[in-house]
Amino acid sequence: MKTSMLEYCKTILSKVSFNHKLYFKEYKKSSSWLSAKERYELKKWLRDNNILPLRESKQS
């Protein structure tokens, strides 16, 4: 079964969410690979699944 780039990015980001620096590095790479629509879907998926929310990530 072929995996879409969006699904691949979701998998990677969910696996590296334990490390802020690595997460943002992978998020930046993912953003460069995806179309605008896919980036929107990825952001929505990250927020909906509470995987290191993009805006609140620096809170500790």
Chimera marker file (.cmm) of the C-alpha trace (Angstrom):
<marker_set name="trace">
<marker id="1" x="0.000" y="0.000" z="0.000" r="1" g="1" b="0" radius="0.5"/>
<marker id="2" x="1.339" y="3.392" z="-0.963" r="1" g="1" b="0" radius="0.5"/>
<marker id="3" x="1.512" y="6.053" z="1.761" r="1" g="1" b="0" radius="0.5"/>
<marker id="4" x="0.892" y="9.703" z="0.922" r="1" g="1" b="0" radius="0.5"/>
<marker id="5" x="3.435" y="12.326" z="1.904" r="1" g="1" b="0" radius="0.5"/>
<marker id="6" x="0.871" y="13.844" z="4.278" r="1" g="1" b="0" radius="0.5"/>
<marker id="7" x="0.415" y="10.522" z="6.091" r="1" g="1" b="0" radius="0.5"/>
<marker id="8" x="4.187" y="10.062" z="6.212" r="1" g="1" b="0" radius="0.5"/>
<marker id="9" x="4.607" y="13.518" z="7.780" r="1" g="1" b="0" radius="0.5"/>
<marker id="10" x="1.924" y="12.745" z="10.370" r="1" g="1" b="0" radius="0.5"/>
<marker id="11" x="3.736" y="9.555" z="11.321" r="1" g="1" b="0" radius="0.5"/>
<marker id="12" x="7.112" y="11.241" z="11.647" r="1" g="1" b="0" radius="0.5"/>
<marker id="13" x="5.797" y="14.219" z="13.625" r="1" g="1" b="0" radius="0.5"/>
<marker id="14" x="3.885" y="12.030" z="16.046" r="1" g="1" b="0" radius="0.5"/>
<marker id="15" x="7.052" y="9.978" z="16.670" r="1" g="1" b="0" radius="0.5"/>
<marker id="16" x="9.352" y="12.973" z="17.290" r="1" g="1" b="0" radius="0.5"/>
<marker id="17" x="6.914" y="15.075" z="19.328" r="1" g="1" b="0" radius="0.5"/>
<marker id="18" x="8.857" y="14.248" z="22.520" r="1" g="1" b="0" radius="0.5"/>
<marker id="19" x="11.664" y="16.599" z="21.419" r="1" g="1" b="0" radius="0.5"/>
<marker id="20" x="10.761" y="20.219" z="20.578" r="1" g="1" b="0" radius="0.5"/>
<marker id="21" x="13.870" y="20.919" z="18.525" r="1" g="1" b="0" radius="0.5"/>
<marker id="22" x="13.567" y="17.777" z="16.436" r="1" g="1" b="0" radius="0.5"/>
<marker id="23" x="9.816" y="18.275" z="16.061" r="1" g="1" b="0" radius="0.5"/>
<marker id="24" x="10.227" y="21.772" z="14.618" r="1" g="1" b="0" radius="0.5"/>
<marker id="25" x="13.027" y="20.627" z="12.327" r="1" g="1" b="0" radius="0.5"/>
<marker id="26" x="10.794" y="17.865" z="10.942" r="1" g="1" b="0" radius="0.5"/>
<marker id="27" x="7.789" y="20.198" z="10.782" r="1" g="1" b="0" radius="0.5"/>
<marker id="28" x="9.781" y="22.677" z="8.701" r="1" g="1" b="0" radius="0.5"/>
<marker id="29" x="10.876" y="19.909" z="6.309" r="1" g="1" b="0" radius="0.5"/>
<marker id="30" x="7.320" y="18.619" z="6.084" r="1" g="1" b="0" radius="0.5"/>
<marker id="31" x="6.034" y="22.075" z="5.241" r="1" g="1" b="0" radius="0.5"/>
<marker id="32" x="8.419" y="22.323" z="2.309" r="1" g="1" b="0" radius="0.5"/>
<marker id="33" x="7.208" y="19.007" z="0.870" r="1" g="1" b="0" radius="0.5"/>
<marker id="34" x="3.460" y="19.590" z="1.170" r="1" g="1" b="0" radius="0.5"/>
<marker id="35" x="1.035" y="21.702" z="-0.819" r="1" g="1" b="0" radius="0.5"/>
<marker id="36" x="-0.813" y="24.554" z="0.899" r="1" g="1" b="0" radius="0.5"/>
<marker id="37" x="-3.928" y="22.394" z="1.303" r="1" g="1" b="0" radius="0.5"/>
<marker id="38" x="-1.900" y="19.534" z="2.800" r="1" g="1" b="0" radius="0.5"/>
<marker id="39" x="-0.115" y="21.935" z="5.186" r="1" g="1" b="0" radius="0.5"/>
<marker id="40" x="-3.501" y="23.151" z="6.396" r="1" g="1" b="0" radius="0.5"/>
<marker id="41" x="-4.656" y="19.548" z="6.894" r="1" g="1" b="0" radius="0.5"/>
<marker id="42" x="-1.442" y="18.710" z="8.768" r="1" g="1" b="0" radius="0.5"/>
<marker id="43" x="-1.810" y="21.706" z="11.115" r="1" g="1" b="0" radius="0.5"/>
<marker id="44" x="-5.429" y="20.787" z="11.772" r="1" g="1" b="0" radius="0.5"/>
<marker id="45" x="-4.488" y="17.163" z="12.461" r="1" g="1" b="0" radius="0.5"/>
<marker id="46" x="-1.691" y="18.209" z="14.851" r="1" g="1" b="0" radius="0.5"/>
<marker id="47" x="-4.037" y="20.468" z="16.811" r="1" g="1" b="0" radius="0.5"/>
<marker id="48" x="-6.910" y="17.975" z="16.842" r="1" g="1" b="0" radius="0.5"/>
<marker id="49" x="-4.616" y="15.248" z="18.169" r="1" g="1" b="0" radius="0.5"/>
<marker id="50" x="-2.793" y="17.476" z="20.686" r="1" g="1" b="0" radius="0.5"/>
<marker id="51" x="0.571" y="16.698" z="19.161" r="1" g="1" b="0" radius="0.5"/>
<marker id="52" x="2.669" y="19.623" z="20.304" r="1" g="1" b="0" radius="0.5"/>
<marker id="53" x="0.326" y="22.476" z="19.369" r="1" g="1" b="0" radius="0.5"/>
<marker id="54" x="2.168" y="24.833" z="17.053" r="1" g="1" b="0" radius="0.5"/>
<marker id="55" x="1.545" y="28.152" z="18.831" r="1" g="1" b="0" radius="0.5"/>
<marker id="56" x="1.718" y="26.907" z="22.447" r="1" g="1" b="0" radius="0.5"/>
<marker id="57" x="4.799" y="24.710" z="22.064" r="1" g="1" b="0" radius="0.5"/>
<marker id="58" x="7.150" y="27.014" z="23.994" r="1" g="1" b="0" radius="0.5"/>
<marker id="59" x="5.112" y="26.864" z="27.220" r="1" g="1" b="0" radius="0.5"/>
<marker id="60" x="6.627" y="24.854" z="30.066" r="1" g="1" b="0" radius="0.5"/>
<link id1="1" id2="2" r="1" g="1" b="0" radius="0.2"/>
<link id1="2" id2="3" r="1" g="1" b="0" radius="0.2"/>
<link id1="3" id2="4" r="1" g="1" b="0" radius="0.2"/>
<link id1="4" id2="5" r="1" g="1" b="0" radius="0.2"/>
<link id1="5" id2="6" r="1" g="1" b="0" radius="0.2"/>
<link id1="6" id2="7" r="1" g="1" b="0" radius="0.2"/>
<link id1="7" id2="8" r="1" g="1" b="0" radius="0.2"/>
<link id1="8" id2="9" r="1" g="1" b="0" radius="0.2"/>
<link id1="9" id2="10" r="1" g="1" b="0" radius="0.2"/>
<link id1="10" id2="11" r="1" g="1" b="0" radius="0.2"/>
<link id1="11" id2="12" r="1" g="1" b="0" radius="0.2"/>
<link id1="12" id2="13" r="1" g="1" b="0" radius="0.2"/>
<link id1="13" id2="14" r="1" g="1" b="0" radius="0.2"/>
<link id1="14" id2="15" r="1" g="1" b="0" radius="0.2"/>
<link id1="15" id2="16" r="1" g="1" b="0" radius="0.2"/>
<link id1="16" id2="17" r="1" g="1" b="0" radius="0.2"/>
<link id1="17" id2="18" r="1" g="1" b="0" radius="0.2"/>
<link id1="18" id2="19" r="1" g="1" b="0" radius="0.2"/>
<link id1="19" id2="20" r="1" g="1" b="0" radius="0.2"/>
<link id1="20" id2="21" r="1" g="1" b="0" radius="0.2"/>
<link id1="21" id2="22" r="1" g="1" b="0" radius="0.2"/>
<link id1="22" id2="23" r="1" g="1" b="0" radius="0.2"/>
<link id1="23" id2="24" r="1" g="1" b="0" radius="0.2"/>
<link id1="24" id2="25" r="1" g="1" b="0" radius="0.2"/>
<link id1="25" id2="26" r="1" g="1" b="0" radius="0.2"/>
<link id1="26" id2="27" r="1" g="1" b="0" radius="0.2"/>
<link id1="27" id2="28" r="1" g="1" b="0" radius="0.2"/>
<link id1="28" id2="29" r="1" g="1" b="0" radius="0.2"/>
<link id1="29" id2="30" r="1" g="1" b="0" radius="0.2"/>
<link id1="30" id2="31" r="1" g="1" b="0" radius="0.2"/>
<link id1="31" id2="32" r="1" g="1" b="0" radius="0.2"/>
<link id1="32" id2="33" r="1" g="1" b="0" radius="0.2"/>
<link id1="33" id2="34" r="1" g="1" b="0" radius="0.2"/>
<link id1="34" id2="35" r="1" g="1" b="0" radius="0.2"/>
<link id1="35" id2="36" r="1" g="1" b="0" radius="0.2"/>
<link id1="36" id2="37" r="1" g="1" b="0" radius="0.2"/>
<link id1="37" id2="38" r="1" g="1" b="0" radius="0.2"/>
<link id1="38" id2="39" r="1" g="1" b="0" radius="0.2"/>
<link id1="39" id2="40" r="1" g="1" b="0" radius="0.2"/>
<link id1="40" id2="41" r="1" g="1" b="0" radius="0.2"/>
<link id1="41" id2="42" r="1" g="1" b="0" radius="0.2"/>
<link id1="42" id2="43" r="1" g="1" b="0" radius="0.2"/>
<link id1="43" id2="44" r="1" g="1" b="0" radius="0.2"/>
<link id1="44" id2="45" r="1" g="1" b="0" radius="0.2"/>
<link id1="45" id2="46" r="1" g="1" b="0" radius="0.2"/>
<link id1="46" id2="47" r="1" g="1" b="0" radius="0.2"/>
<link id1="47" id2="48" r="1" g="1" b="0" radius="0.2"/>
<link id1="48" id2="49" r="1" g="1" b="0" radius="0.2"/>
<link id1="49" id2="50" r="1" g="1" b="0" radius="0.2"/>
<link id1="50" id2="51" r="1" g="1" b="0" radius="0.2"/>
<link id1="51" id2="52" r="1" g="1" b="0" radius="0.2"/>
<link id1="52" id2="53" r="1" g="1" b="0" radius="0.2"/>
<link id1="53" id2="54" r="1" g="1" b="0" radius="0.2"/>
<link id1="54" id2="55" r="1" g="1" b="0" radius="0.2"/>
<link id1="55" id2="56" r="1" g="1" b="0" radius="0.2"/>
<link id1="56" id2="57" r="1" g="1" b="0" radius="0.2"/>
<link id1="57" id2="58" r="1" g="1" b="0" radius="0.2"/>
<link id1="58" id2="59" r="1" g="1" b="0" radius="0.2"/>
<link id1="59" id2="60" r="1" g="1" b="0" radius="0.2"/>
</marker_set>
